Amino acid sequence: MEQKIKHHLTDEVLMAYAAGTLPEAFNLMVATHVSLCDECRAAVESYDTLGGEVLDQTPGNDVSLTPGSFAATMALIAGGAPDTIRTTRGRDTVLPQPLLEYVGGGLDNVKWRSVGMGVKQAILPTSKDASARLLYIPAGMAMPDHGHHGTEMTMVLQGAFQDDDDYFARGDVEVANSDLHHTPVADIHEDCICLAVTDAPLRFEGLLPKIAQRFARI
Ligand SMILES: [Zn+2]
């Protein structure tokens, strides 16, 4: 049985997901998290229901309801955020369902590229307004991931990491904004694999020399 998830997505993000206003990379993060987290999945479902109610109850709405309105609304909902994450058949003990399509299979199919010191990454194909990548951090190694621009969310898929007083295990998400300076360190017991999304797409490339420099000092 999996350990209970302690670090969740924010209500703001879950509402934006239900409303279909997130970039694709963030949709992927939410879909992946809710596939493991009953609590957030229930919240998304309630926001979906609430959204439908608001549409239904809005007075002075000059869009008159016709017999086709309900079907049209449902079609819009069906074509909204959650379904932009295509799913595929298949099971993987590390990669939840929403990630399988992006990877083109399970963990064995991830096209890792080394970024030095045993750390590897795989950029996932999403729209350019935000980026998603898988990170592979050897046990005990500091993560090359520091929020300085935009919003970053990092979710653990395998292993765990420690950041200050907080411990993040499978399913847990760390949400970092531009003012957070942190040094997550992978748990010593197992190599850590994470899904990381950020709305500052090119920042990671720009940081690479600094990361190499920092690792070189270890
Ligand atoms: Zn959650």
Residues whose N, C-alpha, C, O or C-beta is under 5 A from the ligand:
A	BS01	ZN	H8 L9 C37 E39 C40
